[in-house]
C-alpha cells in the first residue's frame, strides 16, 4: 500500500458520514468565504455606476454583467451544485 492510499483510508474511516450530511457540511464550510469573495469582486465595480458621458454607456453594461454573473454564480453554488 502506498502512503497516499493509507492516508485516504484513514480519513475515510475516521470521518465516516452519510453522503447527504457530508455535502451539507462541505457547502456550509465554503458559504462565508464564497460570499466574501463575491462581495469583494462586486464592490470593485461599484464606481463604474458613477461614470458620466460616453464612458458610462461603454462600461456600465460591463459592470452590470460582471456583477450579475458573480451573483448568479454564488446563488448556484449555494443551491444547485450541492444538490447535484
C-alpha positions, 0 to 999 in steps of 0.5 A: 500500500502506498502512503497516499492510499493509507492516508485516504483510508484513514480519513475515510474511516475516521470521518465516516458520514452519510453522503447527504450530511457530508455535502451539507457540511462541505457547502456550509464550510465554503458559504462565508468565504464564497460570499466574501469573495463575491462581495469583494469582486462586486464592490470593485465595480461599484464606481463604474455606476458613477461614470458620466458621458460616453464612458458610462454607456461603454462600461456600465453594461460591463459592470452590470454583467460582471456583477450579475454573473458573480451573483448568479454564480454564488446563488448556484453554488449555494443551491444547485451544485450541492444538490447535484 
